Amino acid sequence: MILDETFSFLKTECKVQIENLIIEEARIGAHLSAVKLSDSSYGTASTLVDNQHHQPKEQRDFGDFTPTKITGQKVSFLFEIEKKSNIIDTLRIAVLNAISSKLLSSGKYKVIEDADPIELIDLDIKKTVTIVGAFQSYIRKISATDNELYVLELNKNALTDEHKKYYIPAEGYREILPKSDIVIITGLTLVNNTIDGLLEAISPNSKVIVTGHSSSLVPDILFRNKVNIIGATRIINPDLLFSIVSEFGAGFHLFKYCAQKICIVNE
């Protein structure tokens, strides 16, 4: 899987650091989660919510990676534990993004500052474009062109009424993706572990973008799996990060107050 391979890659690149890394602070908000690691690196991810508030008493979880048992945990344990939960999936992406942040600033990769991936693709020649996830700004921009547009989504109501004509149920991805010239995938698919199946279905000739605050990880494994551009997030004011997460913040709040967009390009 993409995430397992990425963590293995990071263990090779940063073996000593990862062996000693601790989750120093974690905030899990309604929309966003964020972590600070013991090397003062920060990472974010979209929050996958566990519906545990009505769990029968015998099913209630008070174990590792539940409240009071997240901070202080070793990063390596987070990726070794066999226990499954949405919060663990969320934390794994936030931690991967935190570990990746220093490597992305090392000069090893081609990084375009203050750029959105949509600015790096040519929409003037008619193509078939598929967006995985209801990216409202991308839908507005692409629908205003002559390109053929599809939006793969679980929830049709995530699209505005004027854009519902582009809606394709998410389970239709195997039919739509192979015939798409450009595919734009939300980073949430990294958190919910659906990205592997999506990438497998995409034609090798397609231009593939993975974007969103959950997709700020080292690109090596994604680049080996058809991805051309990663739209990532760089935290530039970490002092505000946890307040934003705790106060019902969404991705656009990050870019307003404490982060900037960057693009990592596969050369």
MOGI-V246529 format. One record per pair of residues at least 12 apart in sequence whose ideal C-beta (glycine too) atoms are under 6 Angstrom apart, sorted by the first residue. I is the first residue (numbers start at 1). J is the second residue. D is the distance in Angstrom with one decimal. If there is no record, write none. Layout:
i=[I I]
j=[J J]
d=[D D]
This chain:
i=[1 2 2 2 5 6 6 7 9 9 10 21 21 21 22 22 23 23 23 24 24 24 25 26 26 27 27 27 28 29 29 30 31 32 32 32 33 33 33 33 34 34 35 35 35 37 41 41 41 42 42 42 43 43 43 44 44 45 45 45 45 45 46 46 46 47 48 48 48 48 50 50 50 65 75 89 90 93 93 93 96 97 97 100 100 103 109 110 110 111 111 112 113 114 115 116 117 117 117 117 117 118 120 123 123 126 126 127 127 127 128 128 128 129 129 129 129 130 130 130 130 131 131 132 132 132 133 134 134 134 139 149 150 150 150 151 151 152 152 152 154 173 174 177 177 178 180 182 183 183 183 184 185 186 187 187 187 188 190 191 199 199 202 207 208 208 208 209 210 210 211 213 213 215 215 216 216 219 223 228 229 229 230 231 232 232 233 234 234 235 236 237 240 240 241]
j=[196 195 196 221 221 217 221 79 220 221 99 37 38 75 38 74 35 71 73 36 37 38 71 70 71 242 245 246 47 245 246 248 250 44 245 249 45 47 90 94 241 245 94 95 98 98 98 101 102 98 235 238 94 97 98 94 213 90 93 94 191 214 188 191 214 90 86 89 90 191 85 86 87 88 95 191 191 190 191 214 217 216 217 217 218 218 264 265 267 262 264 263 262 260 263 261 209 211 229 231 263 138 229 145 147 146 147 147 181 182 148 180 181 142 147 149 182 150 176 180 183 151 184 152 185 186 186 153 158 159 163 166 166 168 176 166 167 168 170 173 170 201 201 201 202 203 206 207 202 206 208 209 210 212 212 214 215 214 214 214 225 226 226 228 226 227 228 229 227 230 231 233 251 230 232 232 233 264 266 266 263 265 264 263 262 264 259 260 262 259 260 258 257 258 258]
d=[5.5 5.6 5.7 5.6 4.6 5.8 4.6 5.1 5.6 6.0 5.5 5.3 5.7 4.0 4.1 6.0 5.7 5.7 5.1 4.9 6.0 4.9 5.9 4.7 5.7 4.7 4.4 5.5 5.9 4.2 5.8 5.6 4.6 5.8 4.8 5.7 5.2 4.8 4.9 5.3 5.2 4.7 4.6 5.7 5.6 5.0 4.4 5.1 5.9 5.6 4.7 4.9 4.5 3.3 3.0 5.7 5.0 5.3 3.8 4.1 5.6 4.6 4.8 5.4 5.0 5.4 3.6 5.6 5.1 5.6 5.8 4.6 5.9 5.2 5.6 5.7 5.9 5.5 4.9 5.3 4.7 4.2 5.5 4.5 4.5 5.3 5.4 4.6 5.5 5.4 5.6 4.3 5.7 5.8 4.6 5.4 4.6 5.1 4.8 4.2 5.5 5.8 5.9 4.8 5.9 4.9 5.7 5.2 3.9 5.7 4.6 5.0 5.0 5.4 5.0 5.4 4.5 4.5 5.5 4.1 5.1 4.9 4.7 4.8 4.4 5.8 3.2 5.1 3.8 5.5 5.2 4.9 5.9 5.0 5.2 4.6 5.6 5.2 5.2 5.5 4.8 5.8 5.1 4.4 4.9 5.2 5.7 4.9 5.5 5.4 5.0 4.7 4.8 5.2 3.3 3.4 3.2 5.8 5.3 5.3 4.9 5.5 5.6 5.2 5.1 4.8 5.4 4.7 5.4 5.3 2.9 4.3 4.9 5.6 6.0 3.9 4.9 4.8 4.5 5.0 5.7 5.6 4.3 5.8 5.1 5.8 5.0 5.2 5.2 5.3 5.6 3.9 5.1 4.2 5.3]
